[in-house]
Amino acid sequence: MPGGLIEFTAFSPSEAATRYLAGLPDGATVAVALSGGGDSVGLLSALYEAACARNGRVRLAALTVDHGLRSGSADEAAAMAELCHGLSIPHLVLSWQGDKPKTGLSEAAREARYRLLAEGVARLHADCLVTAHTLDDQLETVEMRRRRSDRSPRGLAGIAPAALFFGWLPVHRPFLRVLRADIRNHLSERRIRWFDDPSNDDPRYERVRVRQAKEFALGPDAIAAAAERRGALATAAAAYLEAHARMPLPLLFELDARQEDEAANLALATLIAVAGGQPHLPGQEQLERLRSALKSPGAVVSLGRTVVERRKDKLYIGRDRRNLPVLEIAPGESIAWDGRFRIVNETQAVITIAPSVHQEPPEGVPSRIARRALATLPICAEPGHARDDVTVLPLLAPFETVLLSFDGALADALCRLLGRPLFPCFLGRGVETQSICG
């Protein structure tokens, strides 16, 4: 097969499922994202057999999201409910309600799917969610990124074996070393039916074109090496932050400007995203232009809703003053303010959260930089003006929705820098991922 698969040892569905469950603690409940397609039905079947072999020490549940985008989707969901009933596996059907966007439908559907799956996991009191991403999906994903010129370790590392969604939900991908054809063989041998989504053969989609071409420049071994490099780079960036970064005011960062290697650049890019409340890091070309502009002491550059200013050998990274929101919060409500702070109203009244008007800069920070930083805080986060009835938590915008296992060490270092609780650990010693326990 193309891409070096001859040298790569893939797992059978049964082997992958057994290895995965062996790493979970007894009593864990695993929710399977069951779309009705061959991959997810194969994952459920293999996990069911492996769980039976463990005498029920790990329990299974299943979740089916009906997006309502195809005729027959409700019948497919009902068939999955019937399959799970026959196996005595608890099952929920979750429907995507409301109007569907006319543009960006695929991305909106993905966001809705994970939101609904998270709700289902909570309802079933499951400990984690598993999805049926395969080795074929991995090859296709990396090839698409490579063709878009994303050839950094971050891009070529591909799909992470584990992730943390919404700051609390572990999502595992135990089939990343399983071939799609082997899953179909597994199901055919057991005479288990599945449903094929017509969009999987529609060449209007980039993934389908890549799949049909069957030309992969990187094989699994090269992808695994890129994943290892990505994790090592994140760990090095975490060490750099711990040694060379401080936060003199909430979400105003001071960073040593003298080092410009990959680790320092990743640390800088991540701080820019956090300070600006942006879910994505600045691109490589943007970062290179920034570094070039910051060669001179006193340089000031705007990027990603932040102002990056050099003072001697220090960089100061903070939110710019544009487009700061004014929001009302109802009693008991929690909101993300400006992508940078989680604010919980524990009062009995509606409160308004606006930018601060406090303008007394502390010592140790250049006055202009400090005043700008103070003016970009929500009023309830002003230093020395905390309220017992309003909770304010700084957010890590790049990691709040999805934290990939590759970036665990970096997320932990940022949590310590911000003085906020660490993200929860991934569940299970068998997940092929770095710990983010700190």
DADA-V110385 format. One record per pair of residues at least 12 apart in sequence whose ideal C-beta (glycine too) atoms are under 6 Angstrom apart, sorted by the first residue. I is the first residue (numbers start at 1). J is the second residue. D is the distance in Angstrom with one decimal. If there is no record, write none. Layout:
# DADA-V110385
i=I j=J d=D
i=I j=J d=D
This chain:
# DADA-V110385
i=2 j=214 d=5.9
i=2 j=215 d=5.9
i=2 j=216 d=5.2
i=3 j=139 d=5.8
i=3 j=216 d=3.3
i=3 j=219 d=3.8
i=4 j=219 d=2.6
i=4 j=221 d=5.8
i=5 j=219 d=5.9
i=8 j=220 d=4.3
i=8 j=221 d=6.0
i=10 j=135 d=6.0
i=10 j=177 d=5.6
i=10 j=179 d=5.2
i=11 j=177 d=4.6
i=11 j=178 d=5.4
i=12 j=182 d=5.8
i=13 j=42 d=5.4
i=13 j=46 d=4.0
i=13 j=178 d=5.6
i=13 j=183 d=5.4
i=13 j=186 d=4.5
i=14 j=46 d=5.4
i=16 j=174 d=5.3
i=16 j=175 d=5.6
i=16 j=178 d=5.0
i=17 j=46 d=3.7
i=17 j=47 d=4.8
i=17 j=50 d=4.1
i=18 j=50 d=4.6
i=20 j=174 d=3.7
i=20 j=430 d=5.9
i=21 j=50 d=4.9
i=21 j=58 d=5.1
i=22 j=430 d=5.6
i=23 j=428 d=4.6
i=23 j=429 d=5.0
i=23 j=430 d=1.2
i=24 j=58 d=5.4
i=24 j=428 d=4.4
i=26 j=57 d=4.4
i=28 j=58 d=5.2
i=28 j=127 d=4.7
i=29 j=59 d=4.5
i=29 j=61 d=6.0
i=29 j=126 d=4.4
i=29 j=127 d=5.4
i=30 j=60 d=5.7
i=30 j=128 d=5.9
i=30 j=130 d=5.8
i=31 j=61 d=4.7
i=31 j=63 d=5.5
i=31 j=121 d=5.0
i=31 j=124 d=5.8
i=31 j=126 d=3.8
i=31 j=129 d=4.9
i=32 j=44 d=4.9
i=32 j=62 d=4.7
i=32 j=130 d=5.5
i=33 j=63 d=5.9
i=33 j=117 d=5.8
i=33 j=131 d=4.7
i=34 j=62 d=4.4
i=34 j=64 d=5.0
i=34 j=80 d=5.2
i=36 j=76 d=4.3
i=36 j=80 d=5.2
i=36 j=195 d=4.5
i=37 j=194 d=6.0
i=37 j=197 d=5.9
i=38 j=183 d=5.9
i=38 j=184 d=5.5
i=38 j=194 d=4.2
i=39 j=132 d=3.8
i=39 j=134 d=5.7
i=39 j=183 d=5.8
i=40 j=132 d=4.3
i=41 j=194 d=4.3
i=42 j=183 d=3.7
i=42 j=186 d=5.4
i=42 j=187 d=5.3
i=43 j=132 d=4.1
i=43 j=175 d=5.8
i=45 j=192 d=5.8
i=47 j=60 d=5.9
i=48 j=87 d=5.6
i=60 j=89 d=5.1
i=61 j=90 d=4.5
i=61 j=124 d=4.6
i=61 j=126 d=5.4
i=62 j=84 d=5.0
i=62 j=89 d=5.5
i=62 j=91 d=4.5
i=63 j=92 d=5.4
i=63 j=117 d=5.5
i=63 j=120 d=4.0
i=64 j=77 d=4.8
i=64 j=80 d=4.7
i=64 j=93 d=5.1
i=65 j=94 d=5.0
i=65 j=113 d=4.9
i=65 j=116 d=5.1
i=66 j=93 d=5.9
i=66 j=95 d=4.8
i=67 j=96 d=4.7
i=67 j=109 d=5.4
i=68 j=96 d=5.7
i=76 j=195 d=4.9
i=77 j=93 d=4.7
i=92 j=120 d=4.9
i=94 j=116 d=4.1
i=94 j=120 d=5.3
i=96 j=112 d=4.7
i=114 j=165 d=5.9
i=117 j=129 d=5.9
i=118 j=166 d=5.7
i=118 j=169 d=5.2
i=121 j=169 d=6.0
i=127 j=427 d=5.4
i=128 j=170 d=4.1
i=128 j=172 d=5.8
i=128 j=427 d=5.0
i=129 j=171 d=4.9
i=130 j=172 d=4.9
i=130 j=174 d=6.0
i=131 j=173 d=5.7
i=132 j=175 d=5.3
i=133 j=159 d=5.4
i=133 j=173 d=4.5
i=133 j=176 d=5.9
i=134 j=175 d=5.1
i=134 j=178 d=5.5
i=134 j=180 d=5.1
i=135 j=177 d=5.7
i=135 j=178 d=5.9
i=135 j=179 d=5.3
i=136 j=180 d=4.4
i=138 j=158 d=4.9
i=138 j=159 d=5.3
i=138 j=176 d=5.7
i=139 j=216 d=4.7
i=140 j=207 d=5.5
i=140 j=210 d=5.0
i=140 j=211 d=5.6
i=141 j=158 d=5.3
i=141 j=159 d=5.6
i=142 j=156 d=5.7
i=142 j=158 d=4.5
i=142 j=218 d=5.4
i=142 j=223 d=5.4
i=143 j=210 d=5.2
i=143 j=216 d=5.1
i=144 j=206 d=5.9
i=144 j=210 d=5.7
i=146 j=217 d=5.8
i=153 j=226 d=5.0
i=153 j=229 d=4.0
i=153 j=230 d=4.3
i=153 j=233 d=6.0
i=154 j=230 d=5.5
i=156 j=226 d=3.9
i=157 j=226 d=4.6
i=157 j=227 d=4.0
i=157 j=230 d=4.0
i=157 j=406 d=6.0
i=158 j=223 d=4.9
i=160 j=404 d=4.0
i=160 j=405 d=4.9
i=160 j=406 d=5.5
i=161 j=173 d=5.5
i=161 j=176 d=5.7
i=161 j=432 d=4.5
i=161 j=433 d=5.4
i=162 j=405 d=4.3
i=162 j=426 d=5.2
i=162 j=431 d=4.8
i=162 j=433 d=4.3
i=163 j=402 d=5.5
i=163 j=404 d=5.1
i=164 j=403 d=4.3
i=164 j=423 d=5.8
i=165 j=402 d=5.8
i=167 j=400 d=5.9
i=170 j=426 d=5.1
i=170 j=427 d=4.8
i=172 j=431 d=5.6
i=230 j=406 d=4.7
i=231 j=406 d=5.0
i=231 j=434 d=5.6
i=233 j=262 d=5.8
i=233 j=266 d=6.0
i=234 j=406 d=5.9
i=234 j=407 d=4.9
i=234 j=409 d=5.5
i=234 j=410 d=4.2
i=235 j=409 d=4.4
i=236 j=263 d=3.7
i=237 j=263 d=4.7
i=237 j=266 d=4.0
i=237 j=267 d=4.4
i=237 j=410 d=5.4
i=238 j=409 d=4.3
i=238 j=410 d=4.7
i=238 j=413 d=3.6
i=240 j=263 d=4.8
i=240 j=264 d=5.6
i=240 j=267 d=4.7
i=241 j=267 d=5.0
i=241 j=413 d=4.7
i=242 j=413 d=5.5
i=244 j=256 d=3.9
i=245 j=417 d=6.0
i=247 j=417 d=5.7
i=248 j=365 d=4.9
i=249 j=373 d=4.7
i=250 j=377 d=5.8
i=250 j=381 d=5.5
i=251 j=275 d=5.4
i=251 j=340 d=5.6
i=251 j=394 d=5.9
i=252 j=318 d=4.2
i=252 j=373 d=3.9
i=253 j=271 d=4.7
i=253 j=317 d=4.5
i=254 j=314 d=5.5
i=254 j=316 d=5.7
i=255 j=315 d=4.6
i=257 j=310 d=5.7
i=257 j=313 d=5.3
i=257 j=314 d=5.9
i=257 j=315 d=4.6
i=258 j=313 d=5.4
i=265 j=287 d=5.8
i=269 j=281 d=4.4
i=269 j=282 d=5.4
i=269 j=287 d=5.6
i=271 j=317 d=5.0
i=272 j=304 d=5.0
i=272 j=306 d=5.3
i=272 j=317 d=5.8
i=273 j=397 d=5.8
i=273 j=398 d=4.7
i=274 j=396 d=5.6
i=274 j=397 d=5.9
i=275 j=306 d=4.8
i=275 j=317 d=4.9
i=275 j=318 d=5.5
i=275 j=319 d=5.6
i=276 j=304 d=4.3
i=276 j=305 d=3.6
i=276 j=306 d=4.4
i=277 j=338 d=5.1
i=277 j=339 d=2.7
i=277 j=340 d=4.0
i=277 j=397 d=4.9
i=278 j=304 d=5.2
i=278 j=397 d=5.5
i=279 j=397 d=5.3
i=279 j=398 d=5.8
i=282 j=303 d=5.8
i=282 j=304 d=5.3
i=290 j=303 d=5.7
i=294 j=310 d=4.9
i=297 j=310 d=5.5
i=297 j=312 d=5.6
i=305 j=320 d=5.9
i=306 j=319 d=5.9
i=307 j=320 d=4.9
i=311 j=366 d=5.8
i=316 j=369 d=4.9
i=318 j=373 d=4.5
i=319 j=376 d=4.1
i=321 j=375 d=5.8
i=321 j=376 d=6.0
i=324 j=355 d=4.4
i=325 j=338 d=5.6
i=326 j=354 d=4.5
i=327 j=353 d=5.1
i=328 j=350 d=5.4
i=328 j=352 d=5.4
i=329 j=345 d=4.1
i=329 j=351 d=5.4
i=330 j=350 d=5.6
i=331 j=345 d=5.9
i=331 j=348 d=5.4
i=333 j=345 d=5.4
i=337 j=353 d=5.6
i=337 j=378 d=5.1
i=339 j=397 d=4.9
i=340 j=395 d=5.6
i=341 j=378 d=5.7
i=341 j=392 d=5.6
i=341 j=394 d=5.9
i=342 j=393 d=4.3
i=342 j=395 d=5.6
i=343 j=392 d=5.5
i=344 j=391 d=4.1
i=346 j=389 d=4.7
i=347 j=389 d=4.6
i=353 j=378 d=4.9
i=354 j=379 d=5.5
i=356 j=374 d=5.7
i=356 j=377 d=4.4
i=356 j=379 d=5.0
i=356 j=382 d=5.0
i=358 j=374 d=5.6
i=358 j=382 d=4.4
i=359 j=371 d=5.8
i=380 j=392 d=5.6
i=393 j=420 d=5.9
i=394 j=418 d=4.7
i=394 j=420 d=5.6
i=396 j=414 d=5.4
i=399 j=411 d=5.0
i=403 j=423 d=5.9
i=405 j=433 d=3.4
i=405 j=434 d=5.9
i=408 j=434 d=4.8
i=408 j=436 d=3.2
i=411 j=423 d=5.7
i=411 j=436 d=5.9
i=412 j=436 d=5.7
i=412 j=438 d=4.4
i=422 j=438 d=4.5
i=423 j=436 d=5.6
i=425 j=437 d=4.3
